[in-house]
Amino acid sequence: MVKFISNLKKYRQFNELTQEELAHKVNVRRETIARLESAKYNPSLELAARISKELSIPIEELFIFEFE
């Protein structure tokens, strides 16, 4: 089983962005950002890379997959 952990909210707030602002910058809906932050949605590699670049945070710090 895989456990998905998202640190997106912490880094988004650190960069002083709202969910709406980040969503606009990476071309997704605000709801997508909300679902990512609550770990209810796994991002595609492309989306994870866009968010990572926008926030200047490595993908592996934003999104963590723990394999049991």
Stockholm file with secondary structure:
# STOCKHOLM 1.0

chainA/1-68         MVKFISNLKKYRQFNELTQEELAHKVNVRRETIARLESAKYNPSLELAARISKELSIPIEELFIFEFE
#=GR chainA/1-68 SS CEEEEECHHHHHHHTTCCHHHHHHHHTSCHHHHHHHHTTSSCCCHHHHHHHHHHHTCCHHHHEEEEEC
#=GC SS_cons        CEEEEECHHHHHHHTTCCHHHHHHHHTSCHHHHHHHHTTSSCCCHHHHHHHHHHHTCCHHHHEEEEEC
//
